[in-house]
């Protein structure tokens, strides 16, 4: 693979992981792995600067959701460079010395010692708060550092955020919203009791809570904040970062504790001391932020395109522990795929007790040579999911044997051609698959039936009240009241939610069916190309193969799904019970925008982003989230940010809302 291809591959991986982390609040890899990819990309781009492009992840900070209004930050929020060991911290300090004193080379006993401010790196959701005459007026998420999401009303529900300061000053502060570990544990316990989905970690719980469309939900969660910086008007500005934090504390803010040390040696010692105590804290911290304390020196050092030169984040390594791998068991998912899981002798890992770890697939078992009775080295992927990363043989090790029958229904397992997997073919009689399919059917990106969680679905299946998703629409209040933890009001709420889901958009219903290889985006493509469900059901493999974005394997999977008698029975039943999938992608005969790519940025007055994208797609257009050289047009609304800048740099045509309205009303051609 040549350098250009390698860079392209790294960018694609990093952008995908960034999307899951910043937009979906659902990290897929741990920070260490993400940072390693990012550093590799930086190294290649530094060696080949001619290959750097404006859309490279090294030129940006994060991501923006479309749930809230997009607002430009008055002062940009930058990311931080990371150091993963003492040597990298020292190299950063040497660069600081060079840029501020002119001294070059390695540190010695006689090197100057610059005061450094050290503080906990809180693992939460970064926000910017604006105060005018001492009154809280606006709160934004970091977003991409240039544009953030307006979550003011949600932030007002957090009691640690003062609505009015002790002095009538104008100031913009930066902070990290987090959920205390104790509150996180209580929330997950409550979620389990009510059959709701649990949160992966405190950071996800905080991010998910503060970005609710209903502020009442945010108010019901125990959130707090640590302020870690502030930008004052010049006449009010302190001289150092530590003085800034002291002043913010006196104004009424809950500030991150700052420890000022003299030189990098003491900073290294501080990092080690925090690492020793961090798991006993009531907040999640994944490192230490180190800043040059003197603000004049910060100004002198300045910024790169994405990070300040005067600050760095020391990241703690993911904790790894050895324990005994007692046994290997197998779980079955909604598609019938069998997944191996390691049962461990319980061990404390990254602040929580772990008794199970993912083995992912049978190839992974072979690669690691995993056997029951081994000693296993375990760490947390993304500090969320425990996984086995290495094993050692012991006198107790027993040869691994591939399963032959389904662990749930005892049906003989079969191999999937071309894949390293076994699956259970018993679609209608395997309760694990039935539960999985129903859980997927009711999930947010599918039918979005609130209140129908894993616990309730498990009871419905085990008590043989439902055999497929279609049976949900025949449930009565009396049946629901037979379930554990279901009272009169919750039973009625659940029935109301099920009935409300009958009016669903076709893409969501297609996704809810759980067709193998078909996800949210593929379902959207199918709805754009078929006017209704009947047209999709009768499509040939050739029809499906001809659609841009539907590959050969997916086409066969879709075709086979709609040739399965049980699948068709479930669809017919749910339609007969009143479910009405509506295709809002009304296809125009001329499809005047077919094949063209439009990116929306900023806020439109008369259209939500979803509605504008829906209209464009109905005219045959594509609506990707990011600007690239393949973008044909950018529609720019109020407070358009980095996407607009990038479009201008690439010479892409930009249209405003009035031009967009003329375009879709057929009054103007482009």
C-alpha positions as CSV (number, residue, x, y, z in Angstrom):
1,X,0.0,0.0,0.0
2,X,1.5,3.4,-1.0
3,X,1.6,6.4,1.3
4,X,-1.3,8.1,-0.3
5,X,-3.5,5.0,0.1
6,X,-2.3,4.5,3.7
7,X,-3.2,8.2,4.6
8,X,-6.6,7.7,2.9
9,X,-7.3,4.6,4.9
10,X,-6.2,6.2,8.2
11,X,-8.4,9.2,7.6
12,X,-11.5,7.0,6.9
13,X,-10.9,5.0,10.1
14,X,-10.4,8.1,12.3
15,X,-13.4,9.9,10.9
16,X,-15.6,6.9,11.6
17,X,-14.3,6.6,15.2
18,X,-14.7,10.3,15.7
19,X,-18.3,10.1,14.5
20,X,-19.1,7.4,17.0
21,X,-17.3,9.3,19.8
22,X,-18.4,12.9,19.3
23,X,-21.8,12.5,17.6
24,X,-23.2,9.2,18.7
25,X,-21.6,9.2,22.2
26,X,-20.8,5.6,21.5
27,X,-17.0,5.0,21.3
28,X,-16.0,1.9,19.4
29,X,-12.2,1.9,20.2
30,X,-10.3,2.9,23.3
31,X,-8.5,6.2,23.4
32,X,-5.1,4.5,23.1
33,X,-6.0,2.9,19.8
34,X,-7.6,6.1,18.4
35,X,-4.5,8.1,19.5
36,X,-2.2,5.6,17.8
37,X,-4.0,6.0,14.5
38,X,-4.1,9.8,14.8
39,X,-0.4,10.0,15.6
40,X,0.4,7.7,12.6
41,X,-1.6,10.0,10.3
42,X,0.2,13.0,11.7
43,X,3.6,11.4,11.2
44,X,2.8,10.5,7.5
45,X,1.4,14.0,6.8
46,X,4.4,15.7,8.4
47,X,6.6,13.6,6.1
48,X,4.4,14.3,3.1
49,X,2.9,17.8,3.6
50,X,1.8,17.9,0.0
51,X,-0.8,15.2,0.9
52,X,-2.4,17.3,3.7
53,X,-6.0,18.2,2.8
54,X,-8.5,20.6,4.6
55,X,-10.8,17.7,5.4
56,X,-8.1,15.6,7.2
57,X,-8.9,14.7,10.8
58,X,-5.6,16.4,11.8
59,X,-7.2,19.8,10.7
60,X,-10.3,19.5,12.8
61,X,-11.4,18.9,16.4
62,X,-14.7,17.0,16.8
63,X,-18.2,16.6,15.5
64,X,-21.6,18.2,15.6
65,X,-25.0,16.5,16.0
66,X,-28.1,17.7,14.2
67,X,-30.4,17.5,17.2
68,X,-29.8,21.1,18.3
69,X,-29.3,24.5,16.7
70,X,-25.8,25.1,15.5
71,X,-24.1,28.2,16.9
72,X,-20.7,29.7,16.2
73,X,-18.3,29.9,19.2
74,X,-17.2,33.4,20.0
75,X,-13.7,31.9,20.8
76,X,-12.6,28.7,19.2
77,X,-12.4,25.6,21.4
78,X,-9.2,23.6,20.6
79,X,-8.4,20.0,21.1
80,X,-5.3,18.9,23.1
81,X,-2.2,17.0,22.0
82,X,-1.7,13.8,24.0
83,X,1.4,12.4,25.8
84,X,1.3,8.7,26.6
85,X,4.5,8.5,28.6
86,X,7.0,10.6,30.5
87,X,9.3,10.9,27.5
88,X,6.6,12.5,25.4
89,X,5.8,15.0,28.2
90,X,9.5,15.9,28.5
91,X,9.7,16.5,24.7
92,X,6.7,18.8,24.9
93,X,8.4,20.8,27.7
94,X,11.6,21.0,25.6
95,X,9.6,22.6,22.8
96,X,8.0,25.0,25.2
97,X,11.5,26.0,26.4
98,X,12.8,26.4,22.9
99,X,9.8,28.7,21.9
100,X,9.9,30.8,25.0
101,X,13.7,31.0,25.8
102,X,15.4,30.0,22.7
103,X,17.1,27.1,24.4
104,X,17.4,23.9,22.4
105,X,18.3,20.3,23.2
106,X,17.6,17.9,26.0
107,X,16.8,19.0,29.5
108,X,19.7,19.2,32.1
109,X,19.9,20.1,35.8
110,X,20.4,23.7,34.7
111,X,17.4,24.0,32.4
112,X,14.9,26.8,33.3
113,X,11.9,25.6,35.3
114,X,8.6,27.1,34.0
115,X,5.6,27.1,36.4
116,X,3.1,24.5,35.1
117,X,-0.6,24.2,36.1
118,X,-1.7,20.6,36.5
119,X,-5.4,19.5,36.8
120,X,-7.5,16.4,36.4
121,X,-8.6,15.6,32.9
122,X,-12.3,15.1,33.5
123,X,-13.9,12.5,31.2
124,X,-17.2,14.2,30.3
125,X,-18.8,16.5,27.8
126,X,-16.9,19.8,27.0
127,X,-19.1,22.9,27.1
128,X,-18.7,26.7,26.7
129,X,-20.8,29.0,28.9
130,X,-21.4,32.7,28.2
131,X,-22.2,35.2,30.9
132,X,-23.2,38.8,30.2
133,X,-23.2,41.2,33.1
134,X,-22.9,38.2,35.3
135,X,-26.0,36.4,33.9
136,X,-25.8,33.0,32.1
137,X,-27.1,33.6,28.6
138,X,-25.9,30.7,26.4
139,X,-24.3,27.2,26.7
140,X,-22.8,25.3,23.8
141,X,-21.2,21.9,23.3
142,X,-17.7,21.9,21.9
143,X,-18.9,20.5,18.5
144,X,-16.1,20.8,16.0
145,X,-14.5,23.7,18.0
146,X,-15.8,26.3,15.7
147,X,-19.5,25.5,15.7
148,X,-21.3,24.0,18.8
149,X,-24.8,22.9,19.7
150,X,-27.0,25.2,21.7
151,X,-28.0,23.3,24.9
152,X,-28.6,26.3,27.1
153,X,-32.0,25.1,28.5
154,X,-30.5,21.7,29.4
155,X,-27.5,23.2,31.1
156,X,-29.7,25.5,33.2
157,X,-31.0,22.4,34.9
158,X,-27.5,21.5,36.3
159,X,-27.4,23.0,39.8
160,X,-23.6,23.4,39.8
161,X,-23.8,25.9,36.9
162,X,-24.6,29.4,38.4
163,X,-27.3,31.3,36.6
164,X,-26.0,34.5,38.1
165,X,-22.5,35.3,39.2
166,X,-21.4,37.1,42.4
167,X,-20.1,40.0,40.2
168,X,-21.7,41.4,37.0
169,X,-18.8,40.5,34.7
170,X,-18.7,39.5,31.1
171,X,-16.9,36.1,30.8
172,X,-16.9,33.0,28.7
173,X,-16.0,29.9,30.7
174,X,-15.1,26.3,29.6
175,X,-16.1,23.3,31.6
176,X,-16.7,19.6,31.5
177,X,-20.1,18.3,32.4
178,X,-19.9,14.9,34.0
179,X,-22.0,12.4,36.0
180,X,-20.6,11.3,39.4
181,X,-19.6,7.6,39.4
182,X,-22.0,7.0,42.4
183,X,-24.9,8.6,40.4
184,X,-24.0,6.6,37.3
185,X,-24.3,3.4,39.3
186,X,-27.7,4.4,40.7
187,X,-29.0,5.4,37.2
188,X,-28.0,2.1,35.7
189,X,-29.6,0.2,38.5
190,X,-32.8,2.2,37.9
191,X,-32.6,1.6,34.2
192,X,-32.3,-2.2,34.8
193,X,-35.3,-2.1,37.2
194,X,-37.5,-0.5,34.6
195,X,-36.2,-2.6,31.7
196,X,-34.4,0.2,30.0
197,X,-31.1,0.3,28.3
198,X,-28.1,0.8,30.6
199,X,-25.3,3.3,29.9
200,X,-21.8,2.1,29.0
201,X,-19.9,4.5,31.3
202,X,-20.3,7.8,33.2
203,X,-19.1,9.8,30.2
204,X,-21.8,8.4,27.9
205,X,-24.4,8.8,30.6
206,X,-23.5,12.5,31.0
207,X,-23.3,13.2,27.2
208,X,-26.6,11.4,26.6
209,X,-28.3,13.2,29.5
210,X,-27.2,16.7,28.6
211,X,-28.2,16.4,25.0
212,X,-31.8,15.4,25.6
213,X,-34.4,17.3,23.6
214,X,-36.5,17.5,26.7
215,X,-34.7,19.4,29.5
216,X,-36.9,17.6,32.1
217,X,-35.0,14.4,31.4
218,X,-31.7,16.3,31.9
219,X,-33.0,17.7,35.1
220,X,-33.8,14.2,36.3
221,X,-30.2,13.1,36.0
222,X,-27.6,13.9,38.6
223,X,-25.1,15.9,36.6
224,X,-22.4,18.3,37.7
225,X,-19.6,20.3,36.1
226,X,-15.9,21.2,36.6
227,X,-14.9,24.6,35.1
228,X,-11.4,24.4,33.7
229,X,-10.9,27.8,32.1
230,X,-12.2,31.3,31.4
231,X,-11.8,34.2,29.0
232,X,-12.3,37.6,30.6
233,X,-12.5,41.0,29.1
234,X,-9.0,42.5,29.1
235,X,-9.6,44.9,32.1
236,X,-10.7,41.9,34.3
237,X,-8.2,39.3,33.1
238,X,-5.8,37.7,35.6
239,X,-2.1,37.1,34.8
240,X,-2.0,33.3,35.2
241,X,-4.2,30.2,34.6
242,X,-4.2,29.4,38.4
243,X,-5.3,33.0,39.2
244,X,-8.0,32.6,36.6
245,X,-9.3,29.5,38.3
246,X,-9.2,31.2,41.7
247,X,-11.2,34.1,40.3
248,X,-13.8,31.8,38.7
249,X,-14.2,30.0,42.0
250,X,-14.9,33.3,43.8
251,X,-17.5,34.2,41.1
252,X,-19.4,31.1,42.0
253,X,-18.1,28.4,39.7
254,X,-17.2,24.8,40.7
255,X,-13.7,24.7,39.4
256,X,-11.3,21.9,38.6
257,X,-8.5,21.7,41.2
258,X,-5.3,23.3,40.0
259,X,-1.8,22.3,41.3
260,X,1.0,24.6,40.2
261,X,4.4,22.8,39.9
262,X,7.8,24.1,39.0
263,X,9.1,22.4,35.9
264,X,8.3,19.1,34.1
265,X,9.9,16.8,36.7
266,X,7.3,17.8,39.3
267,X,4.5,17.5,36.7
268,X,5.5,13.9,36.0
269,X,5.3,13.2,39.7
270,X,1.9,14.8,39.9
271,X,0.6,12.6,37.1
272,X,1.8,9.5,38.9
273,X,0.1,10.6,42.1
274,X,-3.2,11.0,40.3
275,X,-2.9,7.6,38.6
276,X,-2.6,6.0,42.0
277,X,-5.8,7.5,43.4
278,X,-8.1,8.0,40.4
279,X,-10.2,4.9,40.8
280,X,-11.2,6.1,44.2
281,X,-12.6,9.4,42.9
282,X,-16.3,10.0,42.4
283,X,-15.7,11.2,38.8
284,X,-14.1,9.6,35.8
285,X,-10.6,10.9,34.9
286,X,-8.5,9.5,32.1
287,X,-5.4,11.7,32.5
288,X,-3.9,15.0,33.6
289,X,-3.9,18.3,31.7
290,X,-0.7,20.3,32.0
291,X,-0.7,24.0,31.0
292,X,1.9,26.7,31.0
293,X,0.6,28.8,33.9
294,X,1.6,32.3,32.8
295,X,-1.0,33.6,30.3
296,X,1.5,35.9,28.6
297,X,3.6,32.9,27.8
298,X,0.5,31.0,26.5
299,X,-0.1,33.9,24.2
300,X,3.5,33.9,23.1
301,X,3.4,30.2,22.3
302,X,0.1,30.3,20.4
303,X,-1.6,27.5,18.6
304,X,-1.2,25.1,15.7
305,X,-4.1,24.6,13.4
306,X,-5.9,22.4,16.0
307,X,-4.1,22.5,19.4
308,X,-2.6,25.0,21.8
309,X,1.2,24.7,22.0
310,X,1.1,25.7,25.7
311,X,-0.9,22.7,26.9
312,X,-0.8,18.9,26.7
313,X,-2.9,16.0,28.1
314,X,-1.1,13.2,29.8
315,X,-3.3,10.1,29.1
316,X,-3.2,7.2,31.6
317,X,-2.6,3.9,29.9
318,X,-5.6,1.5,29.8
319,X,-5.5,-0.7,32.8
320,X,-4.6,-4.3,32.2
321,X,-5.0,-7.1,34.7
322,X,-4.3,-10.9,34.7
323,X,-6.9,-13.3,35.9
324,X,-8.1,-16.8,35.4
325,X,-10.2,-17.7,32.4
326,X,-12.6,-20.1,34.0
327,X,-14.7,-21.1,31.0
328,X,-15.9,-20.2,27.5
329,X,-19.6,-19.9,26.8
330,X,-21.5,-18.8,23.7
331,X,-24.2,-16.3,23.1
332,X,-26.7,-16.0,20.2
333,X,-27.6,-12.7,18.5
334,X,-30.7,-11.6,16.6
335,X,-29.3,-12.9,13.2
336,X,-28.3,-16.2,14.8
337,X,-24.6,-15.6,14.8
338,X,-22.9,-17.4,17.7
339,X,-20.4,-15.3,19.7
340,X,-17.8,-16.7,22.2
341,X,-17.6,-15.0,25.6
342,X,-14.9,-15.6,28.3
343,X,-16.1,-16.2,31.9
344,X,-13.4,-14.8,34.2
345,X,-12.5,-15.1,37.8
346,X,-13.9,-11.7,39.0
347,X,-11.1,-9.0,39.0
348,X,-11.0,-5.3,39.6
349,X,-10.4,-3.5,36.3
350,X,-10.4,0.3,35.7
351,X,-12.5,0.9,38.7
352,X,-15.1,-1.9,38.3
353,X,-15.3,-5.6,38.9
354,X,-15.2,-7.7,35.7
355,X,-16.3,-11.3,35.3
356,X,-16.9,-11.6,31.6
357,X,-14.9,-10.5,28.5
358,X,-15.6,-10.5,24.8
359,X,-13.7,-12.9,22.5
360,X,-15.4,-11.4,19.4
361,X,-15.3,-14.5,17.1
362,X,-13.7,-17.9,16.6
363,X,-10.8,-16.4,14.6
364,X,-9.9,-14.4,17.7
365,X,-9.9,-17.6,19.8
366,X,-7.6,-19.2,17.3
367,X,-5.3,-16.1,17.1
368,X,-4.9,-15.9,20.9
369,X,-4.9,-19.7,21.4
370,X,-7.5,-19.3,24.1
371,X,-8.4,-22.2,26.3
372,X,-10.5,-22.6,29.4
373,X,-8.1,-22.6,32.4
374,X,-5.6,-20.1,30.8
375,X,-4.3,-17.1,32.6
376,X,-5.8,-14.1,30.6
377,X,-4.6,-10.5,30.3
378,X,-7.8,-8.4,30.2
379,X,-8.2,-4.7,29.4
380,X,-11.2,-2.5,28.6
381,X,-11.7,-1.5,25.0
382,X,-12.7,2.2,25.0
383,X,-12.6,1.8,28.8
384,X,-16.1,0.2,28.3
385,X,-16.0,-3.4,27.1
386,X,-13.6,-5.9,28.7
387,X,-11.6,-8.0,26.2
388,X,-9.0,-10.7,26.4
389,X,-5.7,-9.5,24.8
390,X,-3.3,-12.3,25.7
391,X,-3.3,-15.7,27.4
392,X,-0.8,-18.0,29.1
393,X,-1.1,-21.7,29.5
394,X,-1.5,-23.3,32.9
395,X,-1.8,-26.8,34.2
396,X,-5.6,-26.3,34.1
397,X,-5.8,-25.3,30.4
398,X,-8.2,-27.4,28.4
399,X,-8.3,-27.6,24.5
400,X,-11.0,-25.4,23.0
401,X,-13.8,-27.2,21.2
402,X,-16.1,-25.5,18.7
403,X,-19.8,-25.6,19.6
404,X,-21.9,-27.9,17.5
405,X,-25.4,-26.9,18.7
406,X,-27.1,-23.6,19.6
407,X,-26.6,-22.8,23.3
408,X,-30.1,-21.5,23.5
409,X,-32.3,-24.0,21.5
410,X,-29.8,-26.9,20.9
411,X,-30.3,-26.7,17.1
412,X,-27.3,-27.9,15.1
413,X,-25.2,-24.9,14.1
414,X,-24.2,-24.2,10.4
415,X,-21.4,-22.3,8.9
416,X,-21.9,-19.1,6.9
417,X,-20.2,-19.3,3.5
418,X,-17.3,-16.9,3.2
419,X,-17.4,-15.8,6.9
420,X,-15.7,-16.9,10.0
421,X,-18.9,-17.6,11.9
422,X,-21.4,-20.2,13.0
423,X,-25.0,-19.5,13.2
424,X,-28.3,-21.0,14.5
425,X,-30.8,-21.6,11.6
426,X,-33.7,-21.9,14.0
427,X,-35.2,-18.4,13.4
428,X,-38.6,-19.1,14.8
429,X,-37.8,-21.3,17.8
430,X,-34.7,-19.8,19.2
431,X,-35.7,-17.4,22.0
432,X,-32.3,-15.6,22.0
433,X,-32.8,-14.6,18.3
434,X,-36.5,-13.7,18.9
435,X,-35.5,-11.4,21.8
436,X,-32.6,-9.9,19.8
437,X,-34.9,-9.2,16.8
438,X,-37.5,-7.5,18.9
439,X,-35.0,-5.4,20.8
440,X,-33.7,-4.2,17.4
441,X,-37.2,-3.6,16.1
442,X,-38.1,-1.3,19.0
443,X,-34.7,0.5,19.1
444,X,-34.3,4.3,18.5
445,X,-33.2,4.0,14.8
446,X,-36.0,1.6,14.1
447,X,-39.5,1.9,15.5
448,X,-38.3,3.9,18.5
449,X,-40.8,2.4,21.0
450,X,-39.9,4.0,24.3
451,X,-40.2,1.9,27.5
452,X,-39.9,-1.4,25.8
453,X,-36.6,-2.5,27.2
454,X,-34.6,-5.7,27.3
455,X,-36.1,-6.8,30.7
456,X,-39.7,-6.5,29.4
457,X,-38.9,-8.1,26.1
458,X,-37.2,-11.0,27.8
459,X,-40.3,-11.6,30.0
460,X,-42.7,-11.4,27.0
461,X,-40.7,-14.0,25.0
462,X,-40.1,-16.3,28.0
463,X,-43.8,-16.3,28.9
464,X,-44.6,-17.0,25.3
465,X,-46.7,-13.8,25.0
466,X,-44.9,-12.8,21.8
467,X,-43.1,-14.8,19.1
468,X,-42.2,-11.9,16.7
469,X,-42.3,-8.2,16.6
470,X,-45.8,-8.3,15.0
471,X,-47.2,-9.8,18.2
472,X,-46.4,-6.6,20.1
473,X,-49.3,-4.9,18.4
474,X,-51.8,-7.5,19.9
475,X,-50.7,-7.0,23.5
476,X,-53.3,-6.0,26.0
477,X,-53.0,-4.0,29.2
478,X,-54.0,-7.1,31.2
479,X,-51.1,-9.0,29.7
480,X,-48.6,-6.3,30.4
481,X,-49.8,-6.1,34.1
482,X,-48.8,-9.8,34.5
483,X,-45.1,-8.8,34.0
484,X,-42.7,-8.0,36.8
485,X,-42.1,-4.3,37.5
486,X,-45.1,-3.2,35.4
487,X,-47.8,-1.1,37.1
488,X,-51.0,0.4,35.7
489,X,-49.5,3.7,34.5
490,X,-46.4,2.1,32.9
491,X,-48.6,-0.5,31.1
492,X,-50.7,2.2,29.6
493,X,-47.7,4.2,28.6
494,X,-46.2,1.2,26.9
495,X,-49.4,0.5,25.0
496,X,-49.6,4.1,23.9
497,X,-46.0,4.0,22.7
498,X,-46.6,0.8,20.7
499,X,-49.8,2.3,19.1
500,X,-47.9,5.6,18.3
501,X,-45.3,3.6,16.4
502,X,-47.9,2.5,13.8
503,X,-47.4,5.7,12.0
504,X,-43.8,5.2,10.9
505,X,-41.7,6.3,8.0
506,X,-40.7,3.6,5.5
507,X,-36.9,3.8,6.1
508,X,-37.3,3.2,9.8
509,X,-39.6,0.3,9.2
510,X,-37.2,-1.3,6.7
511,X,-34.4,-0.9,9.2
512,X,-36.6,-2.3,12.0
513,X,-37.1,-5.6,10.0
514,X,-33.5,-6.4,10.8
515,X,-32.6,-7.7,7.3
516,X,-29.1,-9.1,7.4
517,X,-26.5,-6.5,6.2
518,X,-29.1,-3.8,6.0
519,X,-28.7,-0.9,8.5
520,X,-30.0,2.7,8.8
521,X,-28.3,4.1,5.8
522,X,-29.1,1.2,3.5
523,X,-32.8,1.3,4.6
524,X,-32.8,5.0,3.6
525,X,-31.4,4.2,0.2
526,X,-34.0,1.5,-0.4
527,X,-36.8,3.9,0.6
528,X,-35.5,6.4,-2.0
529,X,-35.6,3.8,-4.7
530,X,-38.9,2.0,-4.0
531,X,-42.2,3.9,-3.6
532,X,-43.6,1.5,-1.1
533,X,-43.0,-1.8,0.7
534,X,-44.8,-3.9,-1.9
535,X,-42.4,-2.6,-4.6
536,X,-39.4,-3.5,-2.4
537,X,-40.9,-7.0,-1.6
538,X,-41.2,-7.8,-5.3
539,X,-37.8,-6.4,-6.4
540,X,-35.5,-8.8,-8.2
541,X,-31.8,-9.3,-7.4
542,X,-31.0,-7.4,-10.6
543,X,-33.2,-4.5,-9.5
544,X,-31.5,-4.3,-6.1
545,X,-28.0,-4.7,-7.6
546,X,-28.6,-1.7,-9.9
547,X,-29.0,0.6,-6.9
548,X,-26.0,2.7,-6.0
549,X,-25.0,1.8,-2.4
550,X,-26.5,-1.7,-2.4
551,X,-23.8,-4.3,-3.0
552,X,-24.2,-7.8,-4.3
553,X,-24.3,-9.6,-0.9
554,X,-26.8,-7.1,0.5
555,X,-29.0,-7.4,-2.6
556,X,-29.1,-11.2,-2.1
557,X,-29.8,-10.8,1.6
558,X,-32.8,-8.4,0.9
559,X,-34.1,-10.7,-1.9
560,X,-33.9,-13.8,0.3
561,X,-35.6,-12.0,3.2
562,X,-38.7,-11.2,1.2
563,X,-38.9,-14.8,-0.1
564,X,-39.1,-16.2,3.4
565,X,-42.6,-17.2,4.4
566,X,-42.2,-16.4,8.1
567,X,-40.9,-13.0,7.3
568,X,-43.8,-12.2,5.0
569,X,-46.4,-13.5,7.5
570,X,-45.0,-11.2,10.2
571,X,-45.1,-8.2,7.8
572,X,-48.7,-9.0,6.6
573,X,-49.8,-9.4,10.3
574,X,-48.3,-6.1,11.4
575,X,-49.8,-4.3,8.5
576,X,-53.2,-5.8,9.2
577,X,-53.0,-4.5,12.8
578,X,-52.8,-0.9,11.6
579,X,-49.1,-0.2,11.0
580,X,-48.7,2.2,8.1
581,X,-45.2,2.7,6.8
582,X,-45.2,6.0,4.9
583,X,-42.6,6.8,2.3
584,X,-42.0,10.5,2.5
585,X,-39.4,10.3,-0.3
586,X,-42.0,11.2,-3.0
587,X,-40.2,10.5,-6.3
588,X,-40.4,13.3,-8.9
589,X,-40.6,12.0,-12.5
590,X,-37.7,14.1,-13.7
591,X,-35.5,13.5,-10.7
592,X,-33.8,16.8,-11.6
593,X,-31.2,16.4,-8.8
594,X,-30.3,12.8,-9.4
595,X,-26.7,12.0,-8.7
596,X,-25.9,15.5,-7.3
597,X,-24.4,15.9,-3.8
598,X,-25.7,18.6,-1.4
599,X,-24.3,19.4,2.1
600,X,-26.2,21.5,4.5
601,X,-24.5,23.8,7.0
602,X,-25.8,26.3,9.5
603,X,-29.5,26.9,10.4
604,X,-32.3,27.3,7.9
605,X,-35.3,29.4,8.9
606,X,-38.1,27.4,7.3
607,X,-36.7,23.9,7.2
608,X,-35.2,21.5,9.7
609,X,-32.1,19.8,8.5
610,X,-34.0,16.4,8.3
611,X,-36.8,18.0,6.2
612,X,-34.4,19.7,3.8
613,X,-32.5,16.4,3.3
614,X,-35.7,14.5,2.8
615,X,-36.8,17.0,0.0
616,X,-33.4,16.7,-1.6
617,X,-33.4,12.9,-1.6
618,X,-36.9,12.9,-3.0
619,X,-35.5,14.7,-6.0
620,X,-32.7,12.1,-6.4
621,X,-29.9,14.0,-4.6
622,X,-27.4,12.7,-2.1
623,X,-26.9,14.5,1.3
624,X,-23.7,13.5,2.9
625,X,-22.7,15.1,6.2
626,X,-19.3,16.4,5.2
627,X,-17.9,18.5,2.4
628,X,-15.4,16.9,0.0
629,X,-14.2,17.4,-3.6
630,X,-17.2,15.3,-4.7
631,X,-19.7,17.8,-3.2
632,X,-21.7,19.7,-5.9
633,X,-23.5,22.3,-3.7
634,X,-23.4,23.6,-0.2
635,X,-26.7,25.0,1.2
636,X,-25.6,27.6,3.8
637,X,-27.9,28.9,6.5
638,X,-27.3,31.2,9.5
639,X,-24.2,30.6,11.6
640,X,-22.6,28.4,8.9
641,X,-19.2,27.3,10.1
642,X,-16.3,25.1,9.0
643,X,-18.2,23.4,6.2
644,X,-18.8,26.7,4.5
645,X,-15.1,27.6,4.8
646,X,-14.1,24.3,3.4
647,X,-16.6,24.7,0.5
648,X,-15.1,28.1,-0.3
649,X,-11.6,26.8,-0.2
650,X,-12.6,24.0,-2.6
651,X,-14.5,26.3,-5.0
652,X,-17.8,24.5,-4.4
653,X,-21.0,26.4,-5.4
654,X,-22.8,27.8,-2.3
655,X,-26.5,28.6,-2.3
656,X,-28.6,30.3,0.4
657,X,-32.1,29.3,1.7
658,X,-34.0,31.5,-0.9
659,X,-32.1,29.8,-3.7
660,X,-32.8,26.4,-2.2
661,X,-36.6,27.2,-2.0
662,X,-36.6,28.3,-5.7
663,X,-34.7,25.1,-6.6
664,X,-37.2,22.7,-5.0
665,X,-40.2,24.6,-6.1
666,X,-39.1,24.2,-9.7
667,X,-38.9,27.9,-10.2
668,X,-35.2,27.9,-10.9
669,X,-32.8,25.5,-12.5
670,X,-29.2,25.1,-11.4
